[in-house]
């Protein structure tokens, strides 16, 4: 389905999040349904909130998910497989819950359970209702901070992935205080009970990085995920983060799908924010100049800068990993997951970079199957060709 930016006037941050979900969910479900017989979508704060798409609810998280689940179920039915699709949608606001109940009638191919009340009260019961062999994806996207401890029955399922919203702007506003008990509970879960003193000691980008580290560490420590990359969703008109979307996966394949989807979301964010800034500036400018080549230009957006910086730094990390192995060769599967965990690059981009290095003689890749092969297989052995790498050092800079 196509995400229509016209539905997101004044809530461009939701456009970024929904662009990610619109890319990620069909890729996830397509992979999952080839191995699992049941897929479960859980939305703990379903809304709908400020939907402008009418009865289609195409600009809501649950609407995007249910549309893709319906399409994938029909696809697999045509292939002779009846993959069960289930959804649990929770909403506490009575008016929104009434809308939710009306909306789910549009998705008869999905077994949907709508629950009124707090997600914290329903999470354990939802987890119990999901069969062990099923694969679940949980979206935890409140307006404030959830009680993370109550979410653990869902987050700790072995066959699962999750996306958790950490409201950075709220956390930063009350930095170092104990005014938000749920924030206190979340960040203390990882074992760093002196986190408030740490936060008070830093500011700016350092504080942003620390908050992100604390939020992620707590989730990984208690839920047992191997990978936890983050998408930063910025304020529309200011170069400051609004919230962090923490992705949780136990498998490198999930990391691969995440980075592919993240690229689309960050591109959407750069475009939407740049357009909003230019529109505001043009409205206040007597000349009406859109400043297309100024600070509002897409390449200057924080998201665009992050993508550029990642493509500069990822090859440096690759070289460090290759050098660290010395003469002991390792496989491609040993190299790409830690790099994708830390940098906003895709598996295919990094794989093509490795192929360029191989052609230049900077790395060794014994048994490379063909010159037409562009991205290494996971079992492809790679090593650092020390002398030749030094001669071709520009490939790593």
C-alpha positions, 0 to 999 in steps of 0.5 A, spaced: 500 500 500 502 507 498 502 512 504 499 518 502 503 524 505 497 528 504 494 525 510 499 527 515 499 534 515 501 537 522 503 530 524 509 528 519 513 524 525 507 519 524 509 519 516 516 517 518 514 511 522 508 509 518 513 509 512 517 504 516 512 499 518 509 500 510 516 497 508 518 493 514 511 489 515 510 486 508 518 484 508 517 481 515 511 477 513 513 474 507 519 471 510 515 469 516 510 465 512 515 461 508 517 458 515 511 459 520 504 457 520 501 463 524 503 470 524 500 475 530 500 482 530 500 486 537 498 493 537 498 495 544 496 503 543 492 502 537 488 508 537 486 510 531 489 517 533 488 523 528 486 519 522 485 523 516 484 517 511 477 516 513 474 509 513 480 506 510 485 507 516 490 507 511 494 512 516 494 508 522 499 503 524 494 497 525 491 499 518 497 498 515 499 492 518 492 489 517 492 491 510 499 487 509 497 481 513 490 480 508 495 481 502 500 476 504 494 471 507 491 471 500 498 470 496 499 464 500 492 461 500 494 462 492 500 458 493 496 452 497 498 454 504 493 457 509 497 461 514 493 463 520 493 471 521 491 474 528 491 481 531 490 483 538 489 491 538 489 494 545 486 501 546 484 505 552 480 511 550 473 509 549 472 514 543 478 511 539 476 504 541 469 505 538 472 507 532 477 501 532 471 496 533 468 499 527 475 499 523 476 491 524 470 489 520 474 491 514 479 486 515 475 479 515 481 475 513 484 476 519 482 474 526 482 480 530 481 481 538 480 488 540 481 489 547 479 496 551 483 498 557 491 499 558 496 495 555 499 493 561 493 489 563 492 485 557 500 484 555 500 477 559 494 475 557 495 476 550 502 472 550 498 466 553 493 466 547 499 466 542 501 459 541 508 457 542 510 456 534 507 462 532 511 468 530 509 475 533 511 482 532 509 487 537 508 495 536 509 499 543 507 506 541 504 510 547 504 517 547 508 517 554 512 511 557 509 504 558 510 500 564 516 495 560 515 490 566 508 489 564 510 488 556 516 482 558 511 476 557 510 479 549 517 481 548 520 475 551 517 470 546 522 467 542 519 467 536 518 475 536 520 481 534 518 488 536 518 496 535 518 500 542 517 507 542 522 511 547 519 518 548 526 522 548 523 529 548 519 527 554 525 524 558 530 529 556 525 535 558 525 531 565 532 529 565 535 527 572 528 528 576 524 522 578 517 525 576 516 520 571 516 513 575 515 509 568 521 512 565 525 511 572 522 503 572 524 502 564 531 505 565 533 502 571 531 495 569 538 494 565 541 495 572 544 502 571 540 505 577 545 511 577 542 513 570 539 520 573 546 522 575 549 520 568 544 524 565 545 530 569 553 530 567 552 531 560 548 535 555 546 535 547 548 530 543 552 526 549 545 526 553 541 524 546 546 518 545 546 516 553 538 516 553 538 511 547 543 507 550 540 506 557 533 505 553 536 500 549 540 496 554 534 495 559 530 492 553 536 487 551 538 485 558 531 483 560 528 481 553 534 477 550 534 480 544 541 480 539 540 486 535 537 493 537 538 498 532 534 505 533 531 510 528 531 517 530 524 521 529 526 528 529 521 534 530 518 537 524 521 544 524 527 543 529 533 539 529 532 535 535 529 528 536 522 527 538 522 520 539 526 513 538 524 507 535 527 501 538 527 495 533 528 488 537 530 482 533 534 475 535 536 474 528 540 477 523 535 476 517 531 481 522 536 486 522 537 486 514 530 487 513 530 493 518 536 496 515 532 496 508 526 499 511 529 504 515 533 507 509 526 509 506 523 512 513 529 516 513 529 518 506 521 520 507 523 524 514 529 528 510 524 530 505 518 531 509 522 535 514 525 539 509 519 541 505 515 543 512 521 548 514 521 551 507 514 552 507 514 555 513 520 560 511 517 561 505 510 563 508 514 568 513 519 571 507 517 577 503 520 574 497 517 567 497 524 564 496 524 556 498 531 556 500 532 550 496 539 550 496 540 552 504 539 549 510 532 546 508 535 542 503 534 535 503 541 533 503 542 537 510 537 534 514 539 530 520 537 523 517 541 525 510 547 526 514 546 520 518 546 516 512 552 519 509 556 518 515 554 511 516 557 510 509 563 513 511 564 509 517 561 502 516 567 501 511 572 503 517 569 498 521 569 493 516 577 494 515 577 493 523 574 487 523 578 484 517 584 486 521 582 483 527 582 477 524 589 477 521 590 471 517 584 467 520 579 468 515 572 468 517 565 468 513 561 474 510 556 472 516 561 474 521 562 481 518 555 484 516 551 483 522 555 487 527 556 493 522 548 493 520 547 493 528 551 500 529 551 503 522 545 505 517 547 501 511 543 496 508 546 489 507 546 490 499 550 496 500 555 493 504 555 487 500 557 491 494 562 494 497 565 488 499 565 486 492 569 492 490 574 491 495 575 484 492 576 486 485 581 491 487 585 486 491 584 489 498 581 483 501 581 476 499 575 471 497 577 464 496 572 461 492 568 467 489 563 463 485 563 468 479 564 475 477 557 476 476 556 475 483 555 482 487 553 480 494 557 475 498 553 469 500 553 468 508 558 462 508 563 466 503 570 466 506 573 473 507 580 475 509 584 482 509 589 482 504 594 486 508 599 488 503 594 489 497 589 493 502 595 498 504 596 499 497 588 500 496 587 504 502 582 509 499 577 503 499 577 504 506 576 511 507 
